[in-house]
Amino acid sequence: MRIGVVGLGVISKVYLDTLRDLAGTRVTAVADLVPERAEAVAAEHPGVRVASVAEMYSAPDVDLVLNLTIPSAHATVARSAIEAGKHVYGEKPLAITTAEAREILALADRAGVQVGCAPDTVLGTGVQTARATLDSGEIGAPFAATAFMTTPGHERWHPDPEFYYRHGGGPLMDMGPYYLSALVTLLGPVRRVVGMASTPVATRTIGSGPRAGTVFPVEVATHVTGVLEHNTGALSTMMMSFGVWAGQLPRIEIYGTEGALSVPDPNGFEGTVSVFHPSAPQWTVVQPSAGYLNANRGYGVADMVSAIEHATPLRASGELAYHVLDIMESLLAASESGKSMDVLSVCDRPAPVPLGGQV
């Protein structure tokens, strides 16, 4: 599958390095609003040419557009690629509103092309081993979960962090997709949410790079907490924050009638999975039993290519990404209204990844 990459920011390097080494994918063209970025990438990757963004959509040597732009541009790039007959795989979120996301999926359906979306971290051995353990019944029937993501904020390390604090950003929209994709993979879709949100600090200061010291306004909630009711009845409590300096909270834990399960950071592909049973005095490490080995960002693209070739459902699919976006939008709406909000979308749990699966 010939891939054209639009958007060559910080995350693009790992995608390009991963896709270069995977069978079945070949990056043929790159585009960025800053031409020098595209030229530098093309110089580092033999066989990759520079294209303009507009040219990418009609390029005959591009079958799939990899959309690595900032969130506010996700929908525009996806629509343009789909209208040109290209498959699309994008960074999360799928769009910044469910209205935009619905349009993307409807366009793709009419055009007969596929839409995939990050995060693909759920395809690694961490979340997949946790899922296999859960599905085996080892902790009984799961009835609750916790999910915590706390950080002081991305402006401490990102040279141009303003987009994290504008509409479409914030801890929920930025980091929530990792945690929510994992929770849906583990416990299934969500039907109702309640939540609250706040913005403790009105401005942020860039901490590194050539613009260090620059102060900019915060336009979104930077601390969000909520409860999700899954279709199974399980309740997940989550907290997403760009305002916590330090914490000792677990990333994700699942609680069942016969034990508990500790899930590693869903922002990574690997990590330690542990299980607790009442009969044992301590947590026990579970050896990897499912998921792509040594995976990295870009495996979702390769998994999508394999699904297209074999006519099977996508795992990191647009439908899953839409449901996750719907959960996030509903949670923010609940925080504003003070009422619970029904999540109207549904999706299937993605197919599990067998240990060492090939892409």
C-alpha positions as CSV (number, residue, x, y, z in Angstrom):
1,M,0.0,0.0,0.0
2,R,1.5,3.3,-1.1
3,I,1.2,5.9,1.6
4,G,1.3,9.7,1.4
5,V,1.9,11.6,4.7
6,V,0.3,15.0,5.4
7,G,1.8,16.8,8.4
8,L,5.4,16.3,9.5
9,G,5.4,17.5,13.1
10,V,6.9,15.8,16.1
11,I,5.0,12.5,15.9
12,S,5.8,11.9,12.2
13,K,9.3,10.6,12.7
14,V,8.2,7.5,14.6
15,Y,5.5,6.7,12.0
16,L,8.0,7.1,9.1
17,D,10.6,4.9,10.8
18,T,8.0,2.2,11.6
19,L,6.4,2.1,8.2
20,R,9.8,1.9,6.5
21,D,10.4,-1.4,8.2
22,L,7.0,-3.0,7.8
23,A,6.1,-5.3,5.0
24,G,3.0,-4.2,3.0
25,T,3.5,-0.5,3.4
26,R,5.6,2.0,1.5
27,V,5.7,5.8,2.1
28,T,5.9,7.4,-1.3
29,A,5.2,11.1,-0.7
30,V,5.2,13.7,2.2
31,A,3.6,17.1,2.5
32,D,3.7,19.9,5.0
33,L,2.6,23.5,5.1
34,V,6.3,24.2,5.9
35,P,8.1,23.0,2.7
36,E,11.4,22.7,4.5
37,R,10.1,20.0,6.8
38,A,9.0,17.9,3.8
39,E,12.3,18.4,2.1
40,A,14.2,17.3,5.2
41,V,12.1,14.2,5.6
42,A,12.4,13.2,1.9
43,A,16.2,13.6,2.2
44,E,16.3,11.1,5.0
45,H,14.0,8.5,3.3
46,P,15.2,7.4,-0.1
47,G,12.3,6.9,-2.6
48,V,10.1,9.4,-0.8
49,R,9.2,12.6,-2.8
50,V,7.9,16.0,-1.7
51,A,4.4,16.9,-2.7
52,S,2.1,19.9,-1.9
53,V,-0.9,19.1,0.3
54,A,-3.3,19.7,-2.6
55,E,-1.2,17.5,-4.9
56,M,-1.2,14.6,-2.4
57,Y,-4.9,14.0,-2.8
58,S,-4.8,13.3,-6.6
59,A,-1.3,11.7,-6.6
60,P,-1.3,8.4,-8.6
61,D,1.4,6.9,-6.4
62,V,-0.7,7.3,-3.2
63,D,-3.3,4.8,-2.1
64,L,-3.7,5.9,1.5
65,V,-3.3,9.3,3.1
66,L,-1.7,9.3,6.6
67,N,-3.1,12.4,8.3
68,L,-0.7,13.6,11.0
69,T,-1.9,17.2,11.1
70,I,-3.1,19.1,14.2
71,P,-6.6,18.2,15.4
72,S,-8.4,21.2,13.9
73,A,-7.2,20.1,10.4
74,H,-8.1,16.4,10.7
75,A,-11.5,16.7,9.2
76,T,-10.4,18.9,6.3
77,V,-7.6,16.6,5.3
78,A,-9.7,13.5,5.7
79,R,-12.5,14.8,3.6
80,S,-10.2,15.9,0.8
81,A,-8.4,12.5,0.7
82,I,-11.7,10.6,0.7
83,E,-13.2,12.7,-2.1
84,A,-10.1,11.9,-4.2
85,G,-10.7,8.1,-3.6
86,K,-8.0,7.6,-1.0
87,H,-8.1,5.5,2.1
88,V,-7.3,7.6,5.3
89,Y,-5.6,6.8,8.5
90,G,-5.4,9.7,10.9
91,E,-4.0,10.7,14.3
92,K,-6.5,11.0,17.0
93,P,-9.1,12.4,17.5
94,L,-11.0,11.5,14.3
95,A,-12.3,15.1,14.2
96,I,-12.9,17.8,16.8
97,T,-16.7,17.3,16.7
98,T,-18.9,14.3,16.1
99,A,-20.7,16.2,13.4
100,E,-17.4,16.4,11.4
101,A,-16.6,12.8,12.2
102,R,-20.0,11.6,11.0
103,E,-19.5,13.4,7.7
104,I,-16.1,11.7,7.3
105,L,-17.5,8.2,7.8
106,A,-20.5,8.9,5.5
107,L,-18.2,10.2,2.8
108,A,-15.9,7.1,3.1
109,D,-18.9,4.8,2.9
110,R,-20.1,6.4,-0.3
111,A,-16.6,6.4,-1.8
112,G,-16.0,2.8,-0.9
113,V,-12.8,3.6,1.0
114,Q,-11.7,2.8,4.6
115,V,-11.0,5.1,7.5
116,G,-8.7,4.2,10.3
117,C,-7.6,6.2,13.3
118,A,-5.1,6.3,16.2
119,P,-4.4,5.2,18.8
120,D,-3.0,1.9,17.7
121,T,-1.3,1.4,21.1
122,V,-4.3,-0.9,22.0
123,L,-2.9,-3.4,19.5
124,G,0.3,-4.0,21.5
125,T,1.0,-6.7,24.1
126,G,0.0,-4.5,27.0
127,V,-3.7,-3.9,26.4
128,Q,-4.1,-7.1,24.3
129,T,-2.7,-9.3,27.1
130,A,-5.0,-7.5,29.6
131,R,-7.9,-8.2,27.3
132,A,-7.0,-11.9,26.9
133,T,-6.7,-12.2,30.7
134,L,-10.1,-10.5,31.2
135,D,-11.8,-12.6,28.5
136,S,-10.5,-15.8,30.0
137,G,-12.6,-15.1,33.1
138,E,-9.6,-14.9,35.4
139,I,-11.0,-12.1,37.5
140,G,-14.6,-13.1,37.1
141,A,-17.2,-10.6,35.8
142,P,-15.8,-7.1,35.5
143,F,-18.0,-4.5,37.1
144,A,-15.8,-1.4,37.4
145,A,-12.6,0.2,36.2
146,T,-10.4,3.3,36.9
147,A,-8.4,5.3,34.4
148,F,-6.1,8.1,35.3
149,M,-3.9,10.4,33.2
150,T,-2.2,13.2,35.0
151,T,0.6,15.5,33.8
152,P,1.5,19.2,34.5
153,G,1.0,20.0,30.8
154,H,2.6,19.5,27.3
155,E,3.9,23.1,27.2
156,R,6.8,22.0,29.3
157,W,8.3,20.0,26.4
158,H,6.5,20.8,23.2
159,P,7.9,23.8,21.2
160,D,4.5,24.9,19.8
161,P,1.9,23.7,22.4
162,E,-0.9,26.2,21.8
163,F,-3.1,23.7,19.9
164,Y,-3.3,21.5,23.0
165,Y,-5.1,24.3,24.8
166,R,-7.6,25.3,22.0
167,H,-10.9,23.8,20.9
168,G,-10.2,20.2,20.1
169,G,-7.4,20.0,22.6
170,G,-7.2,19.6,26.4
171,P,-6.4,16.5,28.3
172,L,-9.6,14.7,27.4
173,M,-9.4,15.2,23.7
174,D,-5.6,14.8,23.5
175,M,-5.0,11.9,25.9
176,G,-8.5,10.5,26.4
177,P,-8.5,8.5,23.1
178,Y,-5.7,6.3,24.5
179,Y,-7.6,5.5,27.7
180,L,-11.1,5.3,26.2
181,S,-10.0,3.1,23.2
182,A,-8.4,0.8,25.8
183,L,-11.5,0.8,28.0
184,V,-13.8,0.1,25.0
185,T,-11.4,-2.7,23.9
186,L,-11.5,-4.2,27.4
187,L,-15.1,-3.6,28.5
188,G,-17.0,-2.8,25.4
189,P,-18.9,0.4,24.3
190,V,-20.2,3.1,26.6
191,R,-23.9,4.1,26.8
192,R,-24.0,6.9,29.4
193,V,-21.7,9.4,31.1
194,V,-21.6,11.9,33.9
195,G,-18.8,14.4,34.5
196,M,-17.3,17.6,35.7
197,A,-14.5,19.8,34.3
198,S,-12.5,22.9,35.3
199,T,-9.7,25.2,34.1
200,P,-7.6,26.0,37.2
201,V,-5.0,28.2,35.3
202,A,-6.0,30.7,32.6
203,T,-2.6,30.9,30.9
204,R,0.4,28.6,30.1
205,T,4.0,29.4,29.5
206,I,6.1,27.5,26.9
207,G,9.0,25.9,28.7
208,S,11.4,24.8,25.9
209,G,12.5,25.5,22.4
210,P,13.0,28.9,20.6
211,R,9.7,30.2,22.0
212,A,10.4,29.4,25.6
213,G,8.9,32.0,27.9
214,T,5.9,32.7,25.6
215,V,2.7,33.1,27.5
216,F,-0.6,32.0,25.8
217,P,-4.3,31.7,26.9
218,V,-6.0,28.4,27.8
219,E,-9.4,28.0,26.0
220,V,-10.5,24.5,27.2
221,A,-11.0,22.6,30.4
222,T,-7.7,21.2,31.6
223,H,-9.0,18.9,34.4
224,V,-11.8,16.5,33.5
225,T,-13.3,13.7,35.6
226,G,-16.2,11.5,34.9
227,V,-18.0,8.1,35.2
228,L,-18.8,6.0,32.1
229,E,-21.5,3.4,32.1
230,H,-20.6,0.6,29.6
231,N,-23.3,-1.4,27.8
232,T,-22.5,-4.3,30.1
233,G,-23.3,-2.3,33.2
234,A,-19.6,-1.9,34.2
235,L,-18.7,1.6,35.5
236,S,-15.4,3.2,34.6
237,T,-14.1,6.2,36.6
238,M,-11.7,8.4,34.8
239,M,-9.6,11.6,35.4
240,M,-7.7,13.4,32.7
241,S,-5.6,16.4,33.8
242,F,-3.0,18.9,32.5
243,G,-2.7,20.3,36.0
244,V,-1.3,17.6,38.3
245,W,2.4,18.1,39.1
246,A,2.8,14.6,40.5
247,G,0.8,11.5,41.4
248,Q,1.0,7.8,42.2
249,L,-2.2,6.7,40.6
250,P,-2.5,3.6,38.4
251,R,-3.1,4.0,34.7
252,I,-5.9,1.6,34.3
253,E,-7.3,-1.0,36.7
254,I,-10.2,-3.4,36.1
255,Y,-12.2,-4.8,39.1
256,G,-14.0,-8.1,38.8
257,T,-16.0,-10.4,41.0
258,E,-13.1,-12.8,41.4
259,G,-10.1,-10.4,41.4
260,A,-8.5,-7.4,39.9
261,L,-6.4,-6.6,36.8
262,S,-3.7,-3.9,36.4
263,V,-3.3,-2.6,32.8
264,P,-0.2,-0.7,31.7
265,D,-0.1,2.9,30.3
266,P,-2.3,2.8,27.1
267,N,-0.1,5.5,25.6
268,G,2.4,2.7,25.1
269,F,2.3,-0.6,23.3
270,E,3.9,-2.8,26.0
271,G,4.1,-2.8,29.8
272,T,3.4,-5.0,32.8
273,V,0.0,-6.6,33.2
274,S,-0.7,-7.9,36.7
275,V,-3.6,-9.8,38.2
276,F,-4.7,-10.2,41.8
277,H,-6.8,-13.0,43.3
278,P,-8.1,-13.1,46.9
279,S,-6.3,-16.4,47.4
280,A,-2.8,-14.9,46.7
281,P,-1.0,-12.4,48.9
282,Q,0.2,-10.2,46.1
283,W,-0.2,-9.1,42.5
284,T,1.1,-11.6,39.9
285,V,2.7,-10.6,36.6
286,V,1.0,-12.0,33.5
287,Q,3.4,-12.9,30.7
288,P,2.5,-11.4,27.3
289,S,-0.2,-13.6,25.7
290,A,-1.6,-11.4,22.9
291,G,-0.8,-8.4,20.8
292,Y,1.8,-7.3,18.2
293,L,5.3,-7.7,19.6
294,N,7.7,-4.7,19.6
295,A,5.0,-2.5,18.0
296,N,5.2,1.2,17.5
297,R,3.1,4.0,16.1
298,G,2.3,3.0,12.5
299,Y,1.2,-0.5,13.3
300,G,-2.4,0.6,13.1
301,V,-1.7,1.7,9.5
302,A,-0.2,-1.7,8.7
303,D,-3.1,-3.5,10.5
304,M,-5.5,-1.4,8.4
305,V,-3.7,-2.3,5.2
306,S,-3.9,-6.0,6.1
307,A,-7.6,-5.7,6.8
308,I,-8.2,-4.1,3.5
309,E,-6.3,-6.8,1.7
310,H,-8.2,-9.6,3.5
311,A,-11.6,-7.8,3.6
312,T,-11.8,-8.1,7.4
313,P,-12.9,-5.4,9.9
314,L,-10.4,-2.8,10.9
315,R,-9.2,-2.8,14.5
316,A,-8.1,0.8,14.8
317,S,-11.2,1.8,12.9
318,G,-13.1,5.0,12.2
319,E,-16.1,3.5,13.9
320,L,-14.2,3.0,17.2
321,A,-12.6,6.4,16.9
322,Y,-16.1,7.9,16.4
323,H,-17.5,6.2,19.4
324,V,-14.5,7.4,21.5
325,L,-15.1,11.0,20.2
326,D,-18.8,10.7,21.0
327,I,-17.9,9.6,24.6
328,M,-15.6,12.6,25.0
329,E,-18.0,15.1,23.6
330,S,-20.8,13.7,25.7
331,L,-18.6,13.9,28.8
332,L,-17.8,17.6,28.2
333,A,-21.5,18.2,27.6
334,A,-22.4,16.5,30.8
335,S,-19.9,18.7,32.7
336,E,-21.5,21.8,31.3
337,S,-25.1,20.7,31.9
338,G,-24.7,19.0,35.2
339,K,-26.7,16.1,33.9
340,S,-25.9,12.6,32.7
341,M,-25.6,12.3,28.9
342,D,-26.5,9.3,26.8
343,V,-23.9,8.2,24.3
344,L,-25.9,7.5,21.1
345,S,-23.2,5.8,19.0
346,V,-22.2,2.2,19.3
347,C,-19.3,0.1,18.0
348,D,-18.1,-3.5,18.2
349,R,-15.2,-4.5,20.3
350,P,-12.3,-4.8,17.9
351,A,-11.1,-8.3,17.1
352,P,-8.3,-9.4,19.4
353,V,-4.7,-9.6,18.2
354,P,-3.0,-12.9,18.6
355,L,0.4,-12.9,20.2
356,G,3.0,-12.0,17.6
357,G,0.4,-11.3,15.0
358,Q,1.9,-10.3,11.6
359,V,1.3,-7.1,9.6
